């Protein structure tokens, strides 16, 4: 049976791979766990991000809405993202979902180097 999510896969063009690597490694502090001529796998801490170089092509949005990364300090991560020049389209804010039990968290969103929507999430 399913044990969890192993990886999320993204494609990029040849000219985008350096920016992708810089964002996930230098801005967000993740690490590369393996690399090959057509791509790499990045360790996010509890799952992998697989990035494939697919030549020159068009990006298409699929059915996945966004990637959410757990963090203990949403504001600090967003500061680093902004300093690196990435667009934050939802500023850090606190939310409460009126569920049973009540669900409290702090979150923010930015666009990554490939236009992917990324949420930074701190569950309270």
N, C-alpha and C positions, 0 to 999 in steps of 0.2 A: 504494500500500500504506500501511499504518498507520505514522505517524512518531512517535507518542507520544500521551499523554493531553492533550487540549486543556483540558477543564474537567470539574469535578464539579458537579452541579446539586443544590440543596437548595430545599425550599419552606418558607416561614414564613407565619405569620399577620400581619395588619397590625400588631398590637400588639407583635410580636417583632422587627421589623426594626431598631429602634434598638439593642436588646441584641446582635443579631447583628453589626451594624456596629461597636459598641463592642468586642466580643470580638476579632474578626478584625483590626481596625485598631489600636485602642488597647492591647489586652492582648498580642496576638501580633505587632504591628508590620507587618502587611501593608498594602497600599494599594489603593484603589479605582481601577480603570482605566477604568470606564464605569458610568454610573448612569442609570436611566430611571424613570418613575413606578411601575412594577410590579416593580422589582428593581435589581440591580447585579451587576457582575463584579469580583471581588477578585483581585488578583495575588498568588499565593503564592510567587513566585520562579521556579518552573519549571512552572507550570500555573495555571489559573484556577478560582475557585470562583464559580459562578453562583448567586445567591439570588433566588428569585421570591416575591413577595407574592401569595398565593392567596386572600386573604379570610380568613374564619374557617373553619377546617377541622380535621380530625383528622390528626395525624402517624401515619404507618404506617412500620414498618420494612420495608425491602426486602432484597435479597440481598447488598448491599454490607455487609461486616462493620464496617469502620472506615476513616477517612482517616488516613494516616500522613504527618507532616511531618518532613523532614530538618532536623536542628539540630546545632550543634556543642556545645551545652550543655543537655542535657536537664534537669538540676537547676535551672538558672536559669529556664528557661521554666516549669517546674512551680511554682517559687516565685511567678512573676508570675500564673499561673493561679489559684493558691490565694489570693493577695492580692486578686484580683478577685472571689473568692467562688465559684469553680467547683469542683465535686467531682472530686477525683483518686481514681480507683478502683484504679489500680495505681501504686504509688510508683516512683520511679526505681530501676532495678536493672540489673545486667549479665547478659547471657545469652550462651550459646555453643550454637550448633546444630552437632551432630556430623555435619557434611557434608564433602564433599570439593570444595574446600578448606573447612576449618573456618570458621564464620561467627560473629564476635564483634560484639556491639553493646550499647548502653545504651538503655533504653526506659522509657516511662511512659505512662499513659493517663488521660484526663479525659473528662468529658461536656461538650460545647459548649452554647451557648445554646439550641439546638433539641433537645437530648438526643442529638445525634450523638456517636458514640464517636471520640475523636481520640487518636492515638498520636504521641508525639514520639520521634524515632528518631535515634541517632548510631551510624553504622556505623564500627567500629574497623578 
